[in-house]
Amino acid sequence: MQDWVTLGAATGITSITQGADRWLEVKTTADAVFYLDVKQPGNTGTTSNVTINYQTAPRREDSSFVTMLAVPLTSTTTTNVGAVLAAYAQVPMARYVRWQLAFSAAASVTFRLWMATYSLG
């Protein structure tokens, strides 16, 4: 879903969203597991200024995306596994999936992300 990348936000920038050319189309997917590797979690404290949001939408319009799962990055974050299961998710998987970084202050992060899915058909 995302090879290693380092992204940062200056003061006043609140989010960075994955480019539309990299959004995944997952028409028949019911369940997903996200694997996040983090090298630099955003700052040196016990909590970070960065959260990664896994988002989904029924159509390719930015305004349609909603967050399925939010993962705050901490200084101890190295690998995080997060699941979105259709039977239990408050926001189930729709047709498109992307990530979005949310910043509460100026910060940077180096990460990679991949997703495993269970298909209905």
Secondary structure as the mmCIF struct_conf table of DSSP 4:
data_model
#
loop_
_struct_conf.conf_type_id
_struct_conf.id
_struct_conf.beg_label_comp_id
_struct_conf.beg_label_asym_id
_struct_conf.beg_label_seq_id
_struct_conf.end_label_comp_id
_struct_conf.end_label_asym_id
_struct_conf.end_label_seq_id
STRN STRN1 GLN A 2 ALA A 9
TURN_TY1_P TURN_TY1_P1 THR A 11 GLY A 12
STRN STRN2 SER A 15 THR A 17
HELX_RH_3T_P HELX_RH_3T_P1 ALA A 20 ARG A 22
HELX_LH_PP_P HELX_LH_PP_P1 TRP A 23 TRP A 23
STRN STRN3 LEU A 24 GLU A 25
TURN_TY1_P TURN_TY1_P2 LYS A 27 THR A 28
STRN STRN4 THR A 29 GLN A 40
BEND BEND1 GLY A 42 THR A 46
STRN STRN5 THR A 47 ALA A 57
BEND BEND2 PRO A 58 ARG A 60
HELX_RH_3T_P HELX_RH_3T_P2 ASP A 62 SER A 64
STRN STRN6 VAL A 66 THR A 74
TURN_TY1_P TURN_TY1_P3 SER A 75 THR A 76
BEND BEND3 THR A 78 THR A 78
STRN STRN7 THR A 79 VAL A 84
TURN_TY1_P TURN_TY1_P4 ALA A 86 TYR A 88
BEND BEND4 GLN A 90 VAL A 91
BEND BEND5 ARG A 95 ARG A 95
STRN STRN8 TYR A 96 PHE A 103
BEND BEND6 SER A 104 ALA A 106
STRN STRN9 ALA A 107 SER A 119
#
